[in-house]
Amino acid sequence: MRRVLFSFRGIRVWSYPVLLYVGLLGGFYVNYAIAPAIGMDRERAALATVILFAPALAGARLWFVIDHWTIYRREPRRIWRHAEGGLTLYGGLVLSLVLSPPILAVMRLSFADFWDGATFTMLVGMICARVGCLLNGCCSGRRSDGPLGLALADHMGRLERRHPVALYEMAASLLLLAGSAALLELRSPPGTIFCFGLAGYACVRLGLDRLRVRSPLASASHRLALSAFLGCSLLASAIGWLLTGS
């Protein structure tokens, strides 16, 4: 566990936001590099990605706060505390999907093409963010005496042999990233990469959430949150396709 990555002249540099930033930056440049292969103009795709970063981060944090409202109701100042972990991809993706059609229409970008590229951005960002989770102690796994168990601390600093859930999710994200690259190389129909990433991530989370420590103060069950995520994502995607016609 290493919440503070390093200190410089009394200034603490927190590991989670640094790794999150590295992931977003890396995902942005991967998307920028592959945009022509998907059929998008690099500059317009890059600008749309930067604009949608804001609702993605806000939605991810908001979903986490709502799920843990029992905690944040007592300490509202912690809601936007940057040093803490606590982002849920569900909320970030749903809010970005809902807000993306008018932005993509203005940028003259296809909904399906853009979200194919954004799948790479999300997967690269997820890989780096999970390193931040590992250092921060959030998303900790249940106790495990199996061969894959590692001595890891939770968010309270309690060291115990656990399932390394963050490492499992990183490995799954790498596999999904490789699969997405293969689909890109095969010139799959628009929207295929996004659907593959969405379905793949949902399956990964459904399996891994059983191994994750669930706070008794969290309000929603894993399956309920996952069902809401899939339902909202599919609805937002359908609306996006209908509005943009692509």
N, C-alpha and C positions, 0 to 999 in steps of 0.2 A: 504494500500500500504506500503510495507516494502522492498525496494530494497536492503538495507544493513541489513543482518540478525543480525549481531553483529560486534563489533569492539574489537580487542585484541591488546593492546600495539600499537595503531595507525594503525593497519592493518585492512582494511575493508574486511569482509567476505560477498560476494554478495549472495543474496538469490537464484537467478535463477540458476547459475552454481552449487551451493550446492545441490539444489533439483534435478537437472538433474543428478548429480553424484550419489546421493542416488538412483534415479530411475534406472540408468544403473547397479549399483551394485546389487540392489534388483532383477532386471530382470535377471542378470547373474546367481545368485545363484538359482533362481527358475528354470531356464533352466537346470542348473547343476543337480538339484535334480530330475527332471522328465526325464532326458535324457534316462535312462535305460527303462522306461516305453514306450518311443517312439521307442526304438530299437537302440539307439546310445551309443557309448562309451563316458563316461563322460569327460575324459581328452581331447579326440580329439574334441568333441563338444565344450568344453570350450575354447580351443585354437582357433578354427575357429571363435567363437563368439567374442573373444577379437580382433582378426585380423580385423574382419568386423566392429567393432565399429568405426574405423578411417574413412572409407568411408561413414559410416552412418552419422556421425557428420558433416563431410565435405560436403556431399551432401545436408543435411538438411539446413545447413547455406547458401550454394551456391544458392539453390533454392530461399530462402528468399531474399538474396541480389539481385538476378536477378529480382525478382518480385518488389523490392523496389529500383531499380537501380537509379531512379531519385534522391533519397536521397544520396546513397553511391557514386555516381559519383562525387558529390560535396565534400564529406568527406570520401575518400577511407580508411583513417586510422581507421574508425569505423567498417570496414568489419569484422575484427577478434577481436573486443573488447569484452573480455570475460564477462564483467559486464552486457552487454546488453542482453535482450532476443532476440528472432528472429531465430527460427528454424522451418522448415517446414518438417513434416514427409514425404511428397511426395518425396522430393529430396533424403532424406537419404535412404528410402526404395528402390527406383529405382536404385540408384548407387550401393547399397549393393547387390541387386539382379543381376545386370549386372556383377559385379566382383566376385560373389560367386562361379559359376561353377568350375573354375580351382582350387580355394582354397579348395572346398569340395572334388574335385577329388583327390587332393594330400592327404587330410586327410582321404580319403576312407569313406566319409559320403554321404548318400543319400540326394539329393537335397530336395525331399519332406519331409523326416524326419527332416532334419535340420530346414527347414522353419516352420514346425509345432512347433518345440521347440522355434524358434525365435519369433513366435507369442506371446508366453507368455512373453518373454523378452521385446518386444515392448509395450505390454499392461501395464505391471508393470511400465516400464519406463515412459509411457505416463501419468499414474496416478500421479506419483510424479512430473513430469515436469509441469503438469497443476497447481499444488500447487505453483510452482515457477512463473508461468504466473500470477496467482492471486496476489501474493505478488509484482510482478514486474509491474503490470498494463498493460501488453501486452495482446493481444487477447481479448480486452474488448468488452462487449456487447452493443447493442443499448439501448437507453433510454426506460425504462419500468415502468409503473405505476401499473402493475399487481401484483397479490399476491406473485409471485415468485421473483419479483424485489428486488435487494439489493443495498445499498449505496456503490458503488465501484468507485475507481479512474481508469482513463485510463493511458496510458503511459506518458501523460503530467501532471498527478497529478490532473486532474479535477474530482472532486467528484460529482457523479450524481447517481440517482437510475437507475440501469441497469439490463439487463438480465445477470445472472451469468453464462456466456457461459463456462468458465473454469470448473465450478462445474457441469454443464450439461455434459461436455465431460468426466469428471472424473467418473460420474455415469454411462455413457454409456460404458466406458472402463471397469468398474467393471462388468457390465452385460456381455460384450464380454468375459472377463476373466473367468467368471463363466460358460458361454456357451462352451468355449474352454476346460475347465476342465471336463465338462460333456462329450464332444466328446472324450477326452482322456480316460475317464473311460469306455466309450462304445467301445473302441478300433476301432475307425473309420478308414477307409482306409487312407493310407499316403497322405498327401496334403490336407485333408479335413479341418483340423483345420486352416491351413493357408488361404485357400479359404474363410472359414467362417469369419475369422478375417479381411481379406482384404475387402470382400463385406460389412461386418457389419460396418467397419470404414468409408467406402465410403458413406454409407447411412447416418451415423451419421453426417459426415461433410456436406453432401448435405443439411440436415435439419438445422444444427446449423449455417452454414455460413450466412443464412438469418438474423440471430439475431446478428451477429458480426459487429462491426464498421469496415468499410473498408476505409483505407487511400486513399485520392484522388490521392496520389502520387504512389500508387501501379499500376503496369502496366497490370497485368493479372486479368481477372474476375475470381470469385470463380469457376464457372462452367467450364470455360476453363482449369483452373489449375487442377480441379478434373478429367476432361476428359483426360488430358494429363497424370495424375498420373495413372489412371486405364489402359490406353492404354499401357504406358511404362511398368507397372508392369506385365500385362498379357503377353506382348511380351517377357520381360526378363524371366518370369517364364517358358514360352514355350521353349525358348532357353535352359534354365537350365535343364529342363526335358529331352530335346533331347540330350544334351551333356553328361549328366550323366546317362541317361537311367533309371532314377528312380525318 
